[in-house]
Amino acid sequence: LAKQLVIPKYFAADFLQRTRSRDSLYRNSWPSLFIAPAGISSELHVDAFGSNFWMALFEGKKRWVFFPPEDVGCLYPVLAAHSTDLAFEVDLAHPDLTAHPLLALSHPRECVLQPGELLFVPAGCPHRVENLEKSLAISANFVDRSNYERVFGELEVNALVDERAGELLSEMSSRSFITDMDMDQEDLVWGEYKK
C-alpha cells in the first residue's frame, strides 16, 4: 500500500516532514489508515496543536459536521483530561438546547464524504465525524504556511507539559528551518514524501 500511496500536492509540503530528526514529534504519526465499522463516531473536537487535517476516503461514507473557529464559545469548550486539547460539552448526536442554549447561535455545516473524495479541515475548526457505513480512509494532520503561526503558539503551550513538543518548537523556530512553500508542488509518492 505504501508504494502505491500518493500524497496530494495540496498537503505534500507538510512542515512536519522537514524536521531533521526522523523521530521528531508528529513526523511519523501521519498519514494514518482508518478502518472502521458503521456507527462509530469521533465526537466533537478540534485537531491537536493547531494542525490542519485532510482525509481521502476509499470505501464507505462518513458524515462530517463542521463549525467555524468563531463558534467555539457556543459549543461549551472544556480542556480534555490530561491534555491541552479542546473537547466540548455539547453532544451533537443528542443536542440539548436547554442545557446548551448557545448551540442555537452556532453555524454548523454538514457534508457526507463519499468514496474517491478528499476532505480538508482547516486548523481550529471544531468537527464531528460519523461512519455511516464501514469505511476505509487515509488521513493526516499537517503544518504549512496557513497554520504555522497557530502551531507555533500551540507548541509553546504544549512544551510546558511535553518535552518533545519543546524539541519540535525549537527546531521549527530555528533560522535554518525552511518555511517556504513551492507553488509548483506536485503530488508526491510516499517514499519521496517521507524523505
Salt bridges, closest charged atoms under 4 A:
GLU43 OE1 - ARG128 NE 2.94
ASP47 OD1 - HIS45 NE2 3.23
ASP47 OD1 - HIS127 NE2 3.64
ASP71 OD1 - HIS107 ND1 3.15
GLU89 OE1 - HIS100 NE2 3.58
ASP91 OD2 - HIS94 ND1 3.37
GLU110 OE2 - ARG63 NE 3.18
GLU130 OE1 - ARG63 NH1 2.89
GLU130 OE1 - ARG128 NH1 3.53
GLU171 OE2 - ARG20 NH1 4.00
GLU192 OE2 - LYS195 NZ 3.35
